[in-house]
Amino acid sequence: IGDTEMLMMKCLAAEKKAADAAAKISKPAPVLNSNVVLDIKSWDDETDLAEMEKAVRGIVMEGLKWGDSKLVEIDFGIKKLRMSTYIIDKLVKLYDLEDNIQKLKNFIQSINIISH
């Protein structure tokens, strides 16, 4: 192999290395998502759980989508609202979501994260 050919091979190797580095930089980072299930407890058995759910679903945050919900019996006819959510982790912090739900003081006694 002559000097010209060796120089040509080194140039091609450097170009390939630069192209590979540029490809790594241009790849977007993966978007991390979470499915979160919340148990939301009302103050008592007289709380209108349909209105409570409507109020909770009224919370809007970028990266938050509300999913299914159901009523789960706790004891003596008292029920809690179990709701699923889909969040983009980078945009929605769970503590912020909990704080926003807790602001509904007329309805909400407590919130528990069942799964994340």
Biotite code that builds the C-alpha atoms (Angstrom):
import biotite.structure as struc

atoms = struc.array([
    struc.Atom([0.000, 0.000, 0.000], chain_id="A", res_id=1, res_name="ILE", atom_name="CA", element="C"),
    struc.Atom([1.373, 3.338, -1.035], chain_id="A", res_id=2, res_name="GLY", atom_name="CA", element="C"),
    struc.Atom([1.399, 6.596, 0.920], chain_id="A", res_id=3, res_name="ASP", atom_name="CA", element="C"),
    struc.Atom([-1.499, 7.997, -1.135], chain_id="A", res_id=4, res_name="THR", atom_name="CA", element="C"),
    struc.Atom([-3.645, 4.923, -0.510], chain_id="A", res_id=5, res_name="GLU", atom_name="CA", element="C"),
    struc.Atom([-2.824, 4.985, 3.205], chain_id="A", res_id=6, res_name="MET", atom_name="CA", element="C"),
    struc.Atom([-3.736, 8.668, 3.424], chain_id="A", res_id=7, res_name="LEU", atom_name="CA", element="C"),
    struc.Atom([-6.989, 7.962, 1.557], chain_id="A", res_id=8, res_name="MET", atom_name="CA", element="C"),
    struc.Atom([-7.872, 5.143, 4.017], chain_id="A", res_id=9, res_name="MET", atom_name="CA", element="C"),
    struc.Atom([-7.178, 7.393, 7.011], chain_id="A", res_id=10, res_name="LYS", atom_name="CA", element="C"),
    struc.Atom([-9.393, 10.131, 5.525], chain_id="A", res_id=11, res_name="CYS", atom_name="CA", element="C"),
    struc.Atom([-12.236, 7.653, 4.917], chain_id="A", res_id=12, res_name="LEU", atom_name="CA", element="C"),
    struc.Atom([-11.892, 6.294, 8.477], chain_id="A", res_id=13, res_name="ALA", atom_name="CA", element="C"),
    struc.Atom([-11.999, 9.819, 9.912], chain_id="A", res_id=14, res_name="ALA", atom_name="CA", element="C"),
    struc.Atom([-15.074, 10.686, 7.816], chain_id="A", res_id=15, res_name="GLU", atom_name="CA", element="C"),
    struc.Atom([-16.850, 7.517, 8.983], chain_id="A", res_id=16, res_name="LYS", atom_name="CA", element="C"),
    struc.Atom([-15.973, 8.255, 12.609], chain_id="A", res_id=17, res_name="LYS", atom_name="CA", element="C"),
    struc.Atom([-17.313, 11.812, 12.266], chain_id="A", res_id=18, res_name="ALA", atom_name="CA", element="C"),
    struc.Atom([-20.512, 10.558, 10.594], chain_id="A", res_id=19, res_name="ALA", atom_name="CA", element="C"),
    struc.Atom([-21.055, 7.994, 13.384], chain_id="A", res_id=20, res_name="ASP", atom_name="CA", element="C"),
    struc.Atom([-20.554, 10.673, 16.042], chain_id="A", res_id=21, res_name="ALA", atom_name="CA", element="C"),
    struc.Atom([-23.023, 12.991, 14.285], chain_id="A", res_id=22, res_name="ALA", atom_name="CA", element="C"),
    struc.Atom([-25.585, 10.179, 14.082], chain_id="A", res_id=23, res_name="ALA", atom_name="CA", element="C"),
    struc.Atom([-25.298, 9.561, 17.832], chain_id="A", res_id=24, res_name="LYS", atom_name="CA", element="C"),
    struc.Atom([-25.813, 13.250, 18.576], chain_id="A", res_id=25, res_name="ILE", atom_name="CA", element="C"),
    struc.Atom([-28.821, 13.572, 16.284], chain_id="A", res_id=26, res_name="SER", atom_name="CA", element="C"),
    struc.Atom([-30.667, 10.627, 17.853], chain_id="A", res_id=27, res_name="LYS", atom_name="CA", element="C"),
    struc.Atom([-33.323, 11.958, 20.214], chain_id="A", res_id=28, res_name="PRO", atom_name="CA", element="C"),
    struc.Atom([-33.349, 10.611, 23.737], chain_id="A", res_id=29, res_name="ALA", atom_name="CA", element="C"),
    struc.Atom([-36.144, 8.132, 24.376], chain_id="A", res_id=30, res_name="PRO", atom_name="CA", element="C"),
    struc.Atom([-39.307, 9.582, 25.890], chain_id="A", res_id=31, res_name="VAL", atom_name="CA", element="C"),
    struc.Atom([-39.984, 7.940, 29.235], chain_id="A", res_id=32, res_name="LEU", atom_name="CA", element="C"),
    struc.Atom([-43.637, 7.293, 30.008], chain_id="A", res_id=33, res_name="ASN", atom_name="CA", element="C"),
    struc.Atom([-45.352, 5.894, 33.061], chain_id="A", res_id=34, res_name="SER", atom_name="CA", element="C"),
    struc.Atom([-48.721, 4.411, 33.782], chain_id="A", res_id=35, res_name="ASN", atom_name="CA", element="C"),
    struc.Atom([-49.754, 5.520, 37.251], chain_id="A", res_id=36, res_name="VAL", atom_name="CA", element="C"),
    struc.Atom([-52.698, 4.234, 39.259], chain_id="A", res_id=37, res_name="VAL", atom_name="CA", element="C"),
    struc.Atom([-54.024, 6.478, 42.020], chain_id="A", res_id=38, res_name="LEU", atom_name="CA", element="C"),
    struc.Atom([-56.420, 5.756, 44.867], chain_id="A", res_id=39, res_name="ASP", atom_name="CA", element="C"),
    struc.Atom([-58.285, 8.945, 45.707], chain_id="A", res_id=40, res_name="ILE", atom_name="CA", element="C"),
    struc.Atom([-60.267, 8.919, 48.945], chain_id="A", res_id=41, res_name="LYS", atom_name="CA", element="C"),
    struc.Atom([-63.173, 11.226, 49.671], chain_id="A", res_id=42, res_name="SER", atom_name="CA", element="C"),
    struc.Atom([-64.048, 12.692, 53.045], chain_id="A", res_id=43, res_name="TRP", atom_name="CA", element="C"),
    struc.Atom([-67.129, 10.571, 53.668], chain_id="A", res_id=44, res_name="ASP", atom_name="CA", element="C"),
    struc.Atom([-69.903, 8.511, 52.108], chain_id="A", res_id=45, res_name="ASP", atom_name="CA", element="C"),
    struc.Atom([-71.889, 11.661, 51.267], chain_id="A", res_id=46, res_name="GLU", atom_name="CA", element="C"),
    struc.Atom([-69.300, 12.967, 48.809], chain_id="A", res_id=47, res_name="THR", atom_name="CA", element="C"),
    struc.Atom([-70.529, 12.872, 45.218], chain_id="A", res_id=48, res_name="ASP", atom_name="CA", element="C"),
    struc.Atom([-67.882, 10.636, 43.666], chain_id="A", res_id=49, res_name="LEU", atom_name="CA", element="C"),
    struc.Atom([-68.998, 11.407, 40.113], chain_id="A", res_id=50, res_name="ALA", atom_name="CA", element="C"),
    struc.Atom([-68.400, 15.112, 40.782], chain_id="A", res_id=51, res_name="GLU", atom_name="CA", element="C"),
    struc.Atom([-65.101, 14.293, 42.450], chain_id="A", res_id=52, res_name="MET", atom_name="CA", element="C"),
    struc.Atom([-63.982, 12.324, 39.383], chain_id="A", res_id=53, res_name="GLU", atom_name="CA", element="C"),
    struc.Atom([-65.098, 15.162, 37.107], chain_id="A", res_id=54, res_name="LYS", atom_name="CA", element="C"),
    struc.Atom([-63.067, 17.629, 39.173], chain_id="A", res_id=55, res_name="ALA", atom_name="CA", element="C"),
    struc.Atom([-59.975, 15.409, 39.100], chain_id="A", res_id=56, res_name="VAL", atom_name="CA", element="C"),
    struc.Atom([-60.269, 14.882, 35.335], chain_id="A", res_id=57, res_name="ARG", atom_name="CA", element="C"),
    struc.Atom([-60.488, 18.660, 35.022], chain_id="A", res_id=58, res_name="GLY", atom_name="CA", element="C"),
    struc.Atom([-56.817, 18.865, 36.022], chain_id="A", res_id=59, res_name="ILE", atom_name="CA", element="C"),
    struc.Atom([-54.866, 19.554, 32.856], chain_id="A", res_id=60, res_name="VAL", atom_name="CA", element="C"),
    struc.Atom([-51.099, 19.289, 32.610], chain_id="A", res_id=61, res_name="MET", atom_name="CA", element="C"),
    struc.Atom([-48.902, 18.956, 29.560], chain_id="A", res_id=62, res_name="GLU", atom_name="CA", element="C"),
    struc.Atom([-47.934, 15.275, 29.307], chain_id="A", res_id=63, res_name="GLY", atom_name="CA", element="C"),
    struc.Atom([-50.888, 13.985, 31.372], chain_id="A", res_id=64, res_name="LEU", atom_name="CA", element="C"),
    struc.Atom([-53.706, 11.816, 30.053], chain_id="A", res_id=65, res_name="LYS", atom_name="CA", element="C"),
    struc.Atom([-56.404, 10.401, 32.280], chain_id="A", res_id=66, res_name="TRP", atom_name="CA", element="C"),
    struc.Atom([-57.354, 6.776, 31.777], chain_id="A", res_id=67, res_name="GLY", atom_name="CA", element="C"),
    struc.Atom([-59.950, 4.452, 33.229], chain_id="A", res_id=68, res_name="ASP", atom_name="CA", element="C"),
    struc.Atom([-61.503, 4.803, 36.629], chain_id="A", res_id=69, res_name="SER", atom_name="CA", element="C"),
    struc.Atom([-63.608, 2.700, 38.957], chain_id="A", res_id=70, res_name="LYS", atom_name="CA", element="C"),
    struc.Atom([-65.086, 2.874, 42.416], chain_id="A", res_id=71, res_name="LEU", atom_name="CA", element="C"),
    struc.Atom([-63.581, 0.517, 44.971], chain_id="A", res_id=72, res_name="VAL", atom_name="CA", element="C"),
    struc.Atom([-65.372, -0.218, 48.231], chain_id="A", res_id=73, res_name="GLU", atom_name="CA", element="C"),
    struc.Atom([-63.309, 0.508, 51.326], chain_id="A", res_id=74, res_name="ILE", atom_name="CA", element="C"),
    struc.Atom([-65.637, -0.312, 54.224], chain_id="A", res_id=75, res_name="ASP", atom_name="CA", element="C"),
    struc.Atom([-69.197, 0.224, 55.403], chain_id="A", res_id=76, res_name="PHE", atom_name="CA", element="C"),
    struc.Atom([-70.385, 1.503, 52.041], chain_id="A", res_id=77, res_name="GLY", atom_name="CA", element="C"),
    struc.Atom([-67.590, 4.066, 51.694], chain_id="A", res_id=78, res_name="ILE", atom_name="CA", element="C"),
    struc.Atom([-65.864, 3.967, 48.337], chain_id="A", res_id=79, res_name="LYS", atom_name="CA", element="C"),
    struc.Atom([-62.688, 5.405, 46.890], chain_id="A", res_id=80, res_name="LYS", atom_name="CA", element="C"),
    struc.Atom([-61.959, 6.393, 43.336], chain_id="A", res_id=81, res_name="LEU", atom_name="CA", element="C"),
    struc.Atom([-59.223, 4.438, 41.564], chain_id="A", res_id=82, res_name="ARG", atom_name="CA", element="C"),
    struc.Atom([-57.936, 6.230, 38.474], chain_id="A", res_id=83, res_name="MET", atom_name="CA", element="C"),
    struc.Atom([-55.252, 5.390, 35.984], chain_id="A", res_id=84, res_name="SER", atom_name="CA", element="C"),
    struc.Atom([-53.128, 8.006, 34.289], chain_id="A", res_id=85, res_name="THR", atom_name="CA", element="C"),
    struc.Atom([-50.540, 8.041, 31.557], chain_id="A", res_id=86, res_name="TYR", atom_name="CA", element="C"),
    struc.Atom([-47.763, 10.562, 32.069], chain_id="A", res_id=87, res_name="ILE", atom_name="CA", element="C"),
    struc.Atom([-44.662, 11.660, 30.229], chain_id="A", res_id=88, res_name="ILE", atom_name="CA", element="C"),
    struc.Atom([-42.107, 11.601, 33.029], chain_id="A", res_id=89, res_name="ASP", atom_name="CA", element="C"),
    struc.Atom([-40.124, 14.582, 31.758], chain_id="A", res_id=90, res_name="LYS", atom_name="CA", element="C"),
    struc.Atom([-43.224, 16.800, 31.728], chain_id="A", res_id=91, res_name="LEU", atom_name="CA", element="C"),
    struc.Atom([-45.268, 15.592, 34.710], chain_id="A", res_id=92, res_name="VAL", atom_name="CA", element="C"),
    struc.Atom([-43.829, 15.169, 38.172], chain_id="A", res_id=93, res_name="LYS", atom_name="CA", element="C"),
    struc.Atom([-45.931, 12.952, 40.429], chain_id="A", res_id=94, res_name="LEU", atom_name="CA", element="C"),
    struc.Atom([-45.637, 15.313, 43.377], chain_id="A", res_id=95, res_name="TYR", atom_name="CA", element="C"),
    struc.Atom([-46.996, 18.155, 41.243], chain_id="A", res_id=96, res_name="ASP", atom_name="CA", element="C"),
    struc.Atom([-49.900, 15.968, 40.143], chain_id="A", res_id=97, res_name="LEU", atom_name="CA", element="C"),
    struc.Atom([-50.629, 14.998, 43.754], chain_id="A", res_id=98, res_name="GLU", atom_name="CA", element="C"),
    struc.Atom([-50.503, 18.652, 44.812], chain_id="A", res_id=99, res_name="ASP", atom_name="CA", element="C"),
    struc.Atom([-52.963, 19.609, 42.072], chain_id="A", res_id=100, res_name="ASN", atom_name="CA", element="C"),
    struc.Atom([-55.358, 16.863, 43.146], chain_id="A", res_id=101, res_name="ILE", atom_name="CA", element="C"),
    struc.Atom([-55.021, 17.827, 46.830], chain_id="A", res_id=102, res_name="GLN", atom_name="CA", element="C"),
    struc.Atom([-56.151, 21.345, 45.937], chain_id="A", res_id=103, res_name="LYS", atom_name="CA", element="C"),
    struc.Atom([-59.647, 19.866, 45.509], chain_id="A", res_id=104, res_name="LEU", atom_name="CA", element="C"),
    struc.Atom([-60.106, 20.048, 49.284], chain_id="A", res_id=105, res_name="LYS", atom_name="CA", element="C"),
    struc.Atom([-63.897, 19.872, 49.146], chain_id="A", res_id=106, res_name="ASN", atom_name="CA", element="C"),
    struc.Atom([-63.680, 16.358, 47.723], chain_id="A", res_id=107, res_name="PHE", atom_name="CA", element="C"),
    struc.Atom([-60.303, 14.849, 48.528], chain_id="A", res_id=108, res_name="ILE", atom_name="CA", element="C"),
    struc.Atom([-59.153, 13.474, 51.849], chain_id="A", res_id=109, res_name="GLN", atom_name="CA", element="C"),
    struc.Atom([-56.045, 11.640, 50.617], chain_id="A", res_id=110, res_name="SER", atom_name="CA", element="C"),
    struc.Atom([-54.261, 10.211, 47.602], chain_id="A", res_id=111, res_name="ILE", atom_name="CA", element="C"),
    struc.Atom([-52.178, 7.055, 47.353], chain_id="A", res_id=112, res_name="ASN", atom_name="CA", element="C"),
    struc.Atom([-50.056, 5.970, 44.423], chain_id="A", res_id=113, res_name="ILE", atom_name="CA", element="C"),
    struc.Atom([-50.931, 2.322, 43.885], chain_id="A", res_id=114, res_name="ILE", atom_name="CA", element="C"),
    struc.Atom([-48.545, 1.649, 41.003], chain_id="A", res_id=115, res_name="SER", atom_name="CA", element="C"),
    struc.Atom([-46.017, 3.580, 38.994], chain_id="A", res_id=116, res_name="HIS", atom_name="CA", element="C"),
])
